[in-house]
Amino acid sequence: MRIHFTKMQGLGNDFVVIDAINQSVRLDARQIRFIADRHFGVGCDQLLLVESPVSENADFKYRIFNADGSEVAQCGNGARCFARFVLDQSLTSKRSIVVDTDAGQLVLNANEDGDITVNMGVPRFEPKQIPLLMPEEALVYTVFLNGDQVTFSALSMGNPHAIICVEDIETAPVSALGKVLESHPLFPERVNVGFMKIMDRQSVKLRVYERGAAETLACGSGACAAAVAGIERGALERVVSVQLPGGSLKIAWQGRGHSVYMTGPAVSVYEGQIEL
Ligand SMILES: N[C@@H](CCC[C@H](N)C(=O)O)C(=O)O
């Protein structure tokens, strides 16, 4: 099977995006791991499949797979790249696009300046919704790992996130601690682990160890989760600039019960074909 794909990136979080409307595509986890492999395949953090919508009021459905082959429900940078893809490929001429995802419907707006704004949905805090095996909701949770106390916020942006506040973002133990927490039994579906340094009330620095992909240059849902956690802790205003290794996102959240809005770039890098 020969598949046509587009290589894309949002702040260096990179994607292989495949039109599964105009080509017949069925991929198993082994094939996804092969495509995502940076030495033997194309290389990407996530693979996105663009499909026909399942609900009447949606324009498309898109599915998200991590580099390890696992299918997941939410991807912030992926949502912006998906919007850029359907516009660039002339699959739609709408500037406001409704898309079905496994985390519910998202609305994406293509702005005049080329950036994309995504309504990322309402964050969930109840442990069962994250999911997190804790008896009740708390502002911060504590766990002991190899004798060290680790304190984190936890919430769902349609996918699970733990956010740890750090003093020094450069030396934060992203790989070591991120890997351990990602697969900790407290998180039955694993977790994305963000390390956040609060710079001032409107800006943070963030590095994310992503579930199924290790540390990436940016994580859009992680940026939303970090901003929400900081706002919940009373440390941040309602509009936050999140600086990731690959660039910055603007995150806006009016508080509990409201959607989170994420604005940032999405770029097509090249197109190609791969034989599976
Ligand atoms: N890079 C993404 C998140 C991709 C999914 C995540 N690794 C998960 O398993 O939930 C983003 O930009 O949000």
The ligand as an ORCA input file, in Angstrom:
! r2SCAN-3c Opt
* xyz 0 1
  N       1.143     16.868     21.085
  C      -0.161     16.919     21.496
  C      -0.733     15.854     22.376
  C      -0.707     14.484     21.701
  C      -1.385     13.392     22.501
  C      -0.731     13.112     23.815
  N       0.625     12.637     23.696
  C      -1.578     12.073     24.587
  O      -1.217     10.891     24.609
  O      -2.599     12.462     25.166
  C      -0.724     18.304     21.736
  O      -0.244     19.231     21.075
  O      -1.686     18.454     22.492
*
